[in-house]
Amino acid sequence: MPNRAGGYELRDDKTFKGTIAPKDISLIAGEANNAPHCIFEGFMDFPFPSHDERKRNCSCLVLNSVSNLPRAIAYLHEKGIDSVQAFLR
C-alpha cells in the first residue's frame, strides 16, 4: 500500500511486516464528499468486510504505525477535520 510520502507498506499473509522508506500515513479517498474520516491503525485492519460500507462512504486514513499519530493529527488539523471515526485494535 502506498503512503503519503512516496513509500510503501509491505505485508505478507503470515508474519512479514516492512516498509519501503519513507514511512508515513496512507490516505484513501471515499465516495462521499462530506462523509466522516475513518482512521485505521494498519492497512491490514482496513480490508475487513465489516468495514466495507464505511470505507466506501468515508475518506480513510491509515496510520501504518502508532508512531505516525502526530502526522495524522497534523494532517487532520491542516485539512480542518475535527471529527473522525477510529477503528483501532
Summary of the structure (lengths in Angstrom):
residues: 89
radius of gyration: 12.7
end to end distance: 19.3
largest distance: 37.8
contacts: 225
relative contact order: 0.24
helix: 25%
strand: 27%
